[in-house]
Amino acid sequence: MADELRADVVLEGGGVKGIALVGAISVLMEAGYTFPRVAGTSAGAIVGALLAADTSADDMRSIMAATDYRLFQDESWLDKLPGGKIVSLLFEDGIYEGEYLKTWLDGVLGDIDLFDHLALPDDPNSALPPDQRYRLVVNVSDVSLGRLVRFPWDYDRIYGLDPGSQRIVDAVRASMSIPFFFEPVRFEYERTVDGRRRTATSVLVDGGMLSNFPVDVFDRHDGRAPRWPTFGIKLSDRPGALAETFPKDVDGPLELAKAMVATMTSYRDAMHVDRPDVRARTIFVDTMGVKATDFDLDAATQTALFDSGVDAARAFLDSWDFDAYVAAHRSA
């Protein structure tokens, strides 16, 4: 019975729509689920960090309700000048600095600041290699290397850094660097090229550019059935809703750039979600047309997002059957 009430969880990114993730998580927690491992992108990484740090459902809701999301739009002195936002885009590669997010997350995580604090205990039945035994996985796009990276898993393998000593807030800040909206993170490390040790710099942005919903990140690849499920929580309608979607207006170069990024972000994951095994373990949350960057949400809309997550998770659990899922999608 204990195993049936464990679940790994993968949280899609979606800016302020992440409030809905908290609603869905609260229902899973009320049903008795605990979460050995959590993966998230952007807003999903923020909620995932809170969840991995054993924040209760009530505390998460209180934190979200007390947060003034407008403060996440922290402008530099350039932004305050006439035409400053355009200048910031040209010279800083993003309108907002993103430093407030780090300060805010540092405050809510408290003493849990390093990935070492989220290390999993030894488990002889785990299929994970030692460098992947952490409760939290944060998805980030390294545009300098042209690849998706998963922190803390890839700190050592790609950057030669000790994963346990890296700060959680730095990984989350990189993951939520929505292109053009937040400044990217420039990440320095040592790299050996042609036998010479040199300082390299990678530019890190929103992990959603390459994979916003990697629901298979914790799947076993050793031929054995999973001991517990991985639930995905996706901030969109079920597949098939596209036919009812009216095309967006794309006017001007900035809107075109944003639309191109959104298309790159969503296309791969949309194809992924079409798979029956992915749909079967995914909670699809209706976010009611709220945009990821609607940081001036009123209290009523925040409550509606939370309640939508609650409703979606309850509907999912009403029909969820782990044994049936394994028999249909994970049996040898």
HUZI-V831760 format. One record per pair of residues at least 24 apart in sequence whose ideal C-beta (glycine too) atoms are under 10 Angstrom apart, sorted by the first residue. I is the first residue (numbers start at 0). GAP is how many residues later the second one is. Records with the same first field share a line. If there is no record, write none. Layout:
I=GAP ; GAP
This chain:
0=31
1=30 ; 32 ; 226
2=223 ; 224 ; 225 ; 226 ; 319
3=28 ; 29 ; 223 ; 224 ; 225 ; 318 ; 319
4=26 ; 27 ; 28 ; 29 ; 223
5=26 ; 27 ; 28 ; 29 ; 30 ; 31 ; 221 ; 222 ; 223
6=24 ; 26 ; 27 ; 28 ; 29 ; 30 ; 31 ; 211 ; 219 ; 221 ; 222 ; 223 ; 224 ; 274 ; 313 ; 315
7=27 ; 28 ; 29 ; 30 ; 31 ; 127 ; 129 ; 207 ; 209 ; 210 ; 211 ; 218 ; 219 ; 220 ; 221 ; 222 ; 223 ; 224
8=24 ; 26 ; 27 ; 28 ; 29 ; 30 ; 31 ; 35 ; 38 ; 39 ; 42 ; 43 ; 206 ; 209 ; 220 ; 221 ; 222 ; 223 ; 224 ; 274
9=27 ; 28 ; 29 ; 30 ; 31 ; 34 ; 38 ; 127 ; 129 ; 203 ; 204 ; 205 ; 206 ; 207 ; 208 ; 220 ; 221 ; 222 ; 223 ; 224 ; 271 ; 272
10=27 ; 28 ; 29 ; 30 ; 31 ; 32 ; 33 ; 34 ; 35 ; 36 ; 37 ; 40 ; 128 ; 201 ; 202 ; 204 ; 220 ; 221 ; 222 ; 223 ; 224
11=28 ; 29 ; 30 ; 31 ; 32 ; 196 ; 199 ; 200 ; 201 ; 202 ; 203 ; 220 ; 221 ; 222 ; 223 ; 224 ; 257 ; 261 ; 270 ; 271 ; 272 ; 273
12=27 ; 28 ; 29 ; 30 ; 31 ; 32 ; 33 ; 34 ; 126 ; 162 ; 163 ; 165 ; 193 ; 194 ; 195 ; 196 ; 198 ; 199 ; 200 ; 222 ; 252 ; 256 ; 279
13=27 ; 28 ; 29 ; 30 ; 194 ; 198 ; 199 ; 219 ; 220 ; 221 ; 222 ; 271 ; 273 ; 276 ; 277 ; 278 ; 291
14=27 ; 28 ; 31 ; 54 ; 57 ; 161 ; 163 ; 166 ; 191 ; 193 ; 220 ; 272 ; 275 ; 276 ; 277 ; 278 ; 279 ; 280
15=27 ; 48 ; 51 ; 53 ; 56 ; 271 ; 274 ; 275 ; 276 ; 277 ; 278 ; 279 ; 280 ; 281 ; 285 ; 286 ; 289
16=25 ; 26 ; 27 ; 218 ; 219 ; 268 ; 270 ; 271 ; 273 ; 274 ; 275 ; 276 ; 277 ; 280 ; 288 ; 291 ; 292
17=24 ; 25 ; 26 ; 27 ; 28 ; 29 ; 30 ; 46 ; 51 ; 158 ; 215 ; 217 ; 269 ; 274 ; 287 ; 291
18=24 ; 28 ; 41 ; 42 ; 45 ; 46 ; 48 ; 50 ; 216 ; 268 ; 271 ; 278 ; 282 ; 283 ; 284 ; 285 ; 286 ; 287 ; 288 ; 289 ; 290
19=27 ; 213 ; 214 ; 215 ; 263 ; 265 ; 266 ; 267 ; 268 ; 270 ; 282 ; 284 ; 285 ; 286 ; 287 ; 288 ; 289 ; 290 ; 291 ; 292 ; 293
20=25 ; 26 ; 27 ; 29 ; 30 ; 39 ; 43 ; 212 ; 213 ; 214 ; 262 ; 264 ; 284 ; 285 ; 288 ; 292
21=24 ; 25 ; 28 ; 29 ; 33 ; 35 ; 38 ; 39 ; 41 ; 42 ; 43 ; 211 ; 283 ; 284 ; 287 ; 288
22=34 ; 37 ; 38 ; 41 ; 210 ; 262 ; 280 ; 281 ; 282 ; 283 ; 284 ; 285 ; 286 ; 287 ; 288 ; 289 ; 290 ; 291
23=207 ; 209 ; 210 ; 211 ; 259 ; 260 ; 261 ; 282 ; 284 ; 285 ; 286 ; 287 ; 288 ; 289 ; 290 ; 292
24=25 ; 26 ; 30 ; 32 ; 35 ; 36 ; 206 ; 208 ; 258 ; 284 ; 285 ; 288
25=30 ; 31 ; 32 ; 34 ; 35 ; 280 ; 283 ; 284 ; 287
26=30 ; 256 ; 282 ; 283 ; 284 ; 285 ; 286 ; 287 ; 288 ; 289 ; 290
27=29 ; 203 ; 205 ; 255 ; 285 ; 286 ; 288 ; 289
28=27 ; 28 ; 29 ; 31 ; 284
29=27 ; 280 ; 283 ; 284 ; 287
30=282 ; 283 ; 286 ; 289
32=195 ; 196 ; 198 ; 284
33=194
34=100 ; 193 ; 196
35=84 ; 85 ; 87 ; 90 ; 99 ; 182 ; 191 ; 192
36=81 ; 83 ; 89 ; 91 ; 95 ; 96 ; 97 ; 98 ; 99 ; 100 ; 180 ; 181 ; 191 ; 193
37=80 ; 96 ; 97 ; 98 ; 99 ; 100 ; 180
38=96 ; 97 ; 98 ; 99 ; 100 ; 111 ; 168 ; 174 ; 175 ; 176 ; 177 ; 178 ; 179 ; 191 ; 193
39=96 ; 97 ; 98 ; 99 ; 132 ; 135 ; 136 ; 167 ; 172 ; 173 ; 174 ; 193
40=96 ; 97 ; 98 ; 99 ; 100 ; 107 ; 109 ; 131 ; 134 ; 135 ; 165 ; 166 ; 167 ; 168 ; 169 ; 170 ; 171 ; 172 ; 173 ; 224 ; 228
41=96 ; 97 ; 98 ; 130 ; 132 ; 133 ; 134 ; 135 ; 136 ; 140 ; 163 ; 164 ; 165 ; 166 ; 167 ; 170 ; 223 ; 250
42=129 ; 132 ; 133 ; 135 ; 163 ; 165 ; 192 ; 249
43=94 ; 95 ; 128 ; 131 ; 132 ; 163 ; 164 ; 168 ; 169 ; 170 ; 188 ; 189 ; 190 ; 191
44=60 ; 91 ; 92 ; 93 ; 94 ; 95 ; 106 ; 123 ; 126 ; 127 ; 128 ; 129 ; 130 ; 131 ; 161 ; 162 ; 163
45=55 ; 58 ; 59 ; 62 ; 92 ; 123 ; 126 ; 127 ; 129 ; 130
46=186
47=87 ; 88 ; 89 ; 90 ; 91 ; 120 ; 124 ; 127
48=56 ; 59 ; 60 ; 63 ; 69 ; 86 ; 87 ; 89 ; 119 ; 120 ; 122 ; 123 ; 126
49=55 ; 58 ; 59 ; 62 ; 86
50=84 ; 85
51=57 ; 60 ; 63 ; 65 ; 66 ; 82 ; 83 ; 84 ; 85 ; 86 ; 116
52=55 ; 56 ; 57 ; 58 ; 59 ; 60 ; 64 ; 65 ; 82 ; 83 ; 115
53=58 ; 64 ; 81
54=53 ; 54 ; 55 ; 57
58=49
59=48 ; 246
60=242 ; 245
62=41 ; 44 ; 45
63=44 ; 238 ; 241 ; 242
64=234 ; 237 ; 238 ; 241
65=42
66=37 ; 41 ; 235
67=32 ; 36 ; 227 ; 228
68=35 ; 224 ; 225 ; 226 ; 227 ; 228 ; 233
69=30 ; 225 ; 226 ; 227
70=29 ; 30 ; 32 ; 33 ; 224
71=24 ; 25 ; 26 ; 27 ; 28 ; 29 ; 32 ; 104 ; 109 ; 110 ; 221 ; 223
72=24 ; 25 ; 27 ; 108 ; 109 ; 220 ; 222 ; 223
73=24 ; 25 ; 26 ; 27 ; 29 ; 108 ; 109
75=107
84=95 ; 169
85=168
87=92 ; 95
88=91 ; 92 ; 94 ; 165 ; 168
91=90 ; 91 ; 92
92=84 ; 86 ; 87 ; 89 ; 90 ; 91 ; 93 ; 110 ; 112
93=83 ; 84 ; 85 ; 86 ; 87 ; 88 ; 89 ; 90 ; 111
94=83 ; 85 ; 86 ; 87 ; 88 ; 198
95=81 ; 82 ; 84 ; 85 ; 86 ; 87 ; 197 ; 199
96=85 ; 86
97=75 ; 76 ; 78 ; 79 ; 80 ; 83 ; 84 ; 85 ; 86 ; 87
98=74 ; 83 ; 84
100=68 ; 71 ; 72 ; 75 ; 76 ; 81
101=65 ; 67 ; 68 ; 70 ; 71 ; 74
102=66
103=65
104=62 ; 63 ; 64 ; 67 ; 68 ; 71
105=61 ; 62 ; 63
106=62
107=61
108=58 ; 59 ; 60 ; 63
111=24 ; 56
112=53 ; 54 ; 55 ; 56 ; 57
113=38 ; 48 ; 49 ; 50 ; 51 ; 52 ; 53 ; 54 ; 55
114=36 ; 37 ; 38 ; 40 ; 47 ; 48 ; 49 ; 50 ; 51 ; 52 ; 53 ; 55 ; 56
115=36 ; 46 ; 47 ; 48 ; 49 ; 50 ; 52
116=47 ; 51
117=34 ; 46 ; 50
118=33 ; 44 ; 45
122=104
124=99 ; 102
125=94 ; 96 ; 101
126=91 ; 92 ; 93 ; 94 ; 95 ; 96 ; 97 ; 99 ; 100
127=25 ; 90 ; 92
128=24
130=24 ; 25 ; 26 ; 32 ; 33
131=25 ; 31 ; 85 ; 86
132=30
133=29 ; 30 ; 34
135=32 ; 35 ; 36
136=34 ; 77 ; 80 ; 81
137=30 ; 32 ; 33 ; 34 ; 35 ; 36 ; 37 ; 38 ; 69
138=32 ; 35 ; 36 ; 67 ; 68 ; 69 ; 70 ; 71 ; 72 ; 73 ; 74 ; 75 ; 78
139=31 ; 32 ; 33 ; 34 ; 35 ; 36 ; 37 ; 45 ; 47 ; 62 ; 64 ; 65 ; 66 ; 67 ; 68 ; 69 ; 70
140=33 ; 34 ; 36 ; 38 ; 43 ; 62 ; 63 ; 64 ; 65 ; 66 ; 67 ; 68 ; 69 ; 70 ; 123 ; 124
141=32 ; 43 ; 45 ; 60 ; 61 ; 62 ; 63 ; 65 ; 68
142=34 ; 36 ; 41 ; 59 ; 60 ; 61 ; 62 ; 66 ; 67
143=40 ; 42 ; 43 ; 56 ; 57 ; 58 ; 59 ; 60
144=55 ; 57 ; 58 ; 59
145=64
146=55 ; 63
147=59 ; 61 ; 62 ; 63 ; 66
148=25 ; 26 ; 38 ; 53 ; 55 ; 58 ; 61
149=25 ; 57 ; 61 ; 64 ; 67
150=24 ; 53 ; 56
152=64
154=34
157=31 ; 33 ; 44
158=28 ; 29 ; 30 ; 31 ; 32 ; 41 ; 43
159=29 ; 30 ; 31 ; 32 ; 40
160=26 ; 28 ; 29
169=34
170=33 ; 36
172=31
173=28 ; 29 ; 30 ; 31 ; 32 ; 33
174=29 ; 30 ; 31 ; 32 ; 33
175=29 ; 30 ; 31 ; 32 ; 116
176=26 ; 27 ; 28 ; 29 ; 30 ; 31 ; 32
177=27 ; 28 ; 30 ; 31 ; 80 ; 83 ; 84 ; 87 ; 114 ; 115
178=26 ; 27 ; 29 ; 30 ; 78 ; 79 ; 81 ; 82 ; 83 ; 85 ; 86
179=25 ; 74 ; 77 ; 78 ; 81 ; 113
180=25 ; 77 ; 80 ; 111 ; 112 ; 114
181=24 ; 111
204=56
205=55 ; 59 ; 86
206=58
207=53 ; 54 ; 56 ; 57 ; 58 ; 61 ; 84
208=52 ; 53 ; 55 ; 56 ; 59
209=54 ; 55 ; 58 ; 59
210=54 ; 57 ; 58 ; 61
211=24 ; 52 ; 53 ; 54 ; 56 ; 57 ; 58 ; 60
212=52 ; 53 ; 55 ; 56 ; 57 ; 59 ; 60 ; 65 ; 69
213=54 ; 55 ; 58
214=54 ; 57 ; 58 ; 60 ; 62 ; 63 ; 64 ; 66 ; 67
215=56 ; 59 ; 61 ; 62 ; 65
218=58 ; 111
219=110
222=109
223=106 ; 108
224=101 ; 102 ; 105 ; 106 ; 107
225=96 ; 99 ; 100 ; 103 ; 104
227=94
228=51 ; 52 ; 91 ; 93 ; 96 ; 97 ; 101
229=51 ; 52
230=50 ; 51 ; 52 ; 82 ; 85 ; 86 ; 89
231=37 ; 40 ; 41 ; 46 ; 47 ; 48 ; 49 ; 50 ; 51 ; 52
232=49 ; 50 ; 51 ; 52 ; 76 ; 79 ; 80 ; 83
233=35 ; 39 ; 44 ; 45 ; 48 ; 49 ; 50 ; 51 ; 53 ; 78
234=48 ; 49 ; 50 ; 51 ; 52 ; 55 ; 57 ; 70 ; 73 ; 74 ; 77
235=30 ; 33 ; 34 ; 37 ; 46 ; 48 ; 49 ; 50 ; 51
236=47 ; 48 ; 49 ; 50
237=35 ; 41 ; 44 ; 46 ; 48 ; 74
238=31 ; 32 ; 34 ; 35 ; 36 ; 39 ; 40 ; 43 ; 45
239=34 ; 39
240=43 ; 45
241=28
257=35
261=29 ; 30
264=27
274=54
275=52 ; 53
276=48 ; 51 ; 52 ; 53
277=51
279=36 ; 39 ; 40 ; 41 ; 44 ; 45 ; 48 ; 49
280=35 ; 39 ; 41 ; 44 ; 48 ; 49
281=30 ; 34
282=26 ; 29 ; 30 ; 31 ; 32 ; 33 ; 34 ; 37
283=28 ; 31 ; 32
284=24 ; 25 ; 26 ; 27 ; 28 ; 31
285=25 ; 26
286=25
